[in-house]
Amino acid sequence: MTISVGENMRMAMQAVWTHRFRSLLTILGIVIGITTVVTVASLLSGLRQGVVTFFQEMGPDNVFLYRSSGDPNAPDGQLPPKERKRRHLRPEYADYIRRTCPSVAAVGLTLYIPASVDGNPITARVPGYESDTINVSGLSPNMDSISPRDLAGGRYFTAEEDQRGVHVTIIGASVAEALFPAGDAVGRSLMMDGAEYTVIGVYAKAKGGFFGENGQDNALDIPLRTAMTRYPQIDRFMIVAKARTGKRQDAYDEAEGALRRLRRLKTGQVDDFAISTPDQIIQQFDRITGLIGLVAIAISGLGLLVGGIGVMNIMLVSVTERTREIGVRKALGARRRDIVGQFLVEAMTLTGAGGMLGIAIAVLITMLLGALVPSLPSAVPTWALVTGFSVSVAVGVFFGVWPAVKAAQLDPVEALRYE
């Protein structure tokens, strides 16, 4: 008597449904494991896409040079101890890199103004509205072409305005919404740290970011010379070198060599500055998320192990309960492989159902997080769904082999005598 795969699946589904509460308890570990790994994969995939978009906006061909690693806006107290003693970059370095690096097409400067200067927090305000969540920066006029950003309205400041140190500013979308809720920011004035600035442009909503947040939406950018005049005590400069097409690695090496010469570093001495490209920063992010992924896999692995042991246990119980049924089937001509197939398919159906339930819960959690926290990007990748279901079925195969073989080895005569 040969039993088809379809018949085996029908019998397996019937056996699972007959003991559905017991089956649910059995696959609980599998549900938890699959839910964990799919949810974490969804969140990490969304975060990575946001980071990639963020640095693509900053310019994929750019090389960034700064005094320390990490966020240029971070206060000195948050820097690693070794980096706190580093000398700041000087604005004249930009001109030297421009003159001596043939693979560099343009060099721009950014001066980061800390959130508090001389103990006084910097805020922006207009009559009736105020915002203290602003990121003030002084930009060279060519930054518009080095790291271009879309404008929702207005324009970028000119080289002539920078040369004269004019008090004009371009503000981010969040700043514009906070100070000018009516949407009429361009041409209006605001007060920032005791000085009046005319808004000449408003950036469009930034794409990407870290954990859904993009600091560029809180930007309040002013001309570089204006910033240097207003804050002569601040020297937190970042140099941005834009490479010629197809020569980013050459530009990276040349800029690094130029800065080492300027800072008189000897051969063998470690760089006393940070240099990076968008790809390198994304790779660092991938290493961090990779560790998070390993932790999630370890947690889900424990759940799958517990679930797999539960499946093996329940299948062994099922073999014992259905000994007489197995004897009847063997007496009617069922072969060993038919019995093995029946119980393997039942185990796979059990764990596969657990995988589907885990995937459904993970998708619901991801959608719920996206609705509750819109700034947190999340997307369920197809590979996570396929992998989650495949792993759950594989657990059924692995832990179902022993019960299936044990059932197939039963002696039909002894099985028919079993009460």
Buried (B, 14 or more C-beta within 10 A) or exposed (E): EEBEEEBBBEBBBEBBEEBEEEBBEBBBBBBBBBBBBBBBBBBBBBBBBBBBBBBEBBBEBBBBBBBBBEEBBBEEEEBEEEBEEBEEBEBEBBEBBBEBBEBBBBBBBBBBBBBEBEEEEBBBBBEEEEBEEBBBBBBBBBBBEBBEBEBBBBEBBBEEBBEEBBBBBBBBBBBBBBBBEEEEBBEBEBBBBEEEBEBBBBBBBBBBBBBBBBBBBBBBBBBBBBBBEBBEEBBBBBBBBBBBEEBBEBBBBBBBBBBBEBBEBEEEEEEBBBBBBBEBBBEBBBEEBEEEBEEBBEBBBBBBBBBBBBBBEBBBBBBEEBBEBBBBBBEEEBBBEBBBBBBBBBBBBBBBBBBBBBBBBBBEBBEEBBEEEEEBBBBBBEEBBEBBBEBBBBBBBBBBBBBBBBBBEBEBEEBBEEE
